[in-house]
Amino acid sequence: MAIATPETRIKSWMSARWSKPSPPTTPTPLSTESKASACAAAKTFLLTLIPHFRKILLSAFECPHCNERNNEVQFAGEIQPKGCCYRLEVPSGDPKMLNRQVVKSESATIKIPELDFEIPPESQRGSLSTVEGILLRAADELQALQEERKKVDPQTAEALDQFLLKLRACATADMSFTFILDDPAGNSFVENLFAPSPDPSLSIKFYERTPEQQTALGYVVDAASTEAVSTSDQVQRVPHGSIGAAAGHRAIAQSNSAEIAESLFRYTAPEEVMTFPSTCGVCTARCETRMFVTNIPYFQEVIVMASTCDACGYRNSELKPGGRVPEKGKKIILRVKNVKDLSRDVIKSDTASVIIPEIELELASGTLGGVVTTIEGLIMKISESLERVHGFSLGDSLDENKRSKWLKFHTSLKKLLCLEEPWTLILDDALANSFIAPATDDVKDDHQLMFEEYERSWEQNEELGLNDIDTSSADAAYDLKDTAVTEQKSGV
């Protein structure tokens, strides 16, 4: 006979508490006074904008008859392209860590692994609170009806009391724990107390949503469109046109100078672009994605993908590295001195971190995703990303010292584009898939641009998933093939 552990009983009770509807009750006729109180207890709505965050819909409810109060936060803007996962390490004995502001959307899940505790999206809907407030609210919800529960199921009630002691210990910083906020919609937020500098206790991860998460958010593709996509799932090849290699070949044929031909093909274009059907990531309408492979001098072969939705106008472009995984990581250092440097092409991969020592800025890998832009465009994207992620940094809820610190940093970030003083941009990519274009035809003549290769650490390889890759079978197959080719040539 299996013995249920306290955690199992708590989970089963929480599932019944938050998932199953309450049993139907016989309605009680309202008196005249009760009806007046019910009318006076209507919800109040306010559509507002959190500065540099998002549009939200605040709803407040207060009953003057029974003093019941409630408030919710719903997002009036669009769902973000990617989901977000905040991970906060809260040490014991530090109550300030619990004062961080938290925006929890109606699709977010909160987890505390140390307690095997999870708050599903249905229990605490959209809310604007703090870490302490969320934990205390969860404890109050679990504490409800404990007296009645002790009469019906004393064993479960006792296990729940033991669990509540641990949960309240976390809410008072008497116990260290990990606070995880996972939102597939990307509309949740945890305050960074060290903004705009990195927070050593807080990490943010952006991820692609799974089909199940897309369905839960309301993105459902009907069977008819799915069948249509599957029947037309064939790669079409469309000529690249006047900007592709076909026009370039004509220019080379008419040219007598190899130098002119080389300058025409500084960024070589393919003969044709492959087009395949896909669905829009915003409205799920059918659209086309175009893909081609090109070679960037002094860099490597890359795959460029672009899609445009005719229904909602959403556009997206991605650049994927081609070829094998490099043996070493690469650090690219650029000294920005003049306006021309701001126009340099930049490829920042998902695995690259961005460092600007002059303003003590450091963005971890994955913060901006993979982007293809210029130096100026990269600084603008960094500014927009910081304003979006640190949503309360310019709001009314921030104290004056933190507000002035953020404004000073924001001003210094904008001054980089004015080039009042030279500054340094560093791209540190463990997979060496990032690139900054040289200002000269030969990269060796560009003295403002430097490249440094380094051996990846075990932790970096573990994060990239390279430690678990076993290529022994493939290596043996290639060695056997090379041996056969060599013997064949020797026989000939």
Salt bridges, closest charged atoms under 4 A:
GLU89 OE2 - ARG87 NE 3.23
ASP116 OD2 - LYS11 NZ 3.14
ASP140 OD1 - ARG168 NH2 3.43
GLU141 OE1 - ARG17 NH2 2.97
ASP161 OD2 - LYS150 NZ 3.79
ASP199 OD2 - ARG100 NH1 2.68
GLU208 OE2 - LYS82 NZ 3.83
GLU271 OE2 - HIS249 NE2 3.06
GLU272 OE2 - ARG237 NH1 3.36
GLU288 OE1 - ARG290 NH2 3.76
GLU318 OE1 - LYS320 NZ 3.17
ASP341 OD1 - ARG344 NE 3.10
GLU358 OE2 - ARG335 NH1 3.05
GLU387 OE1 - HIS52 ND1 3.41
GLU387 OE2 - HIS410 NE2 2.41
ASP446 OD2 - ARG344 NH1 2.69
GLU455 OE2 - LYS328 NZ 3.86
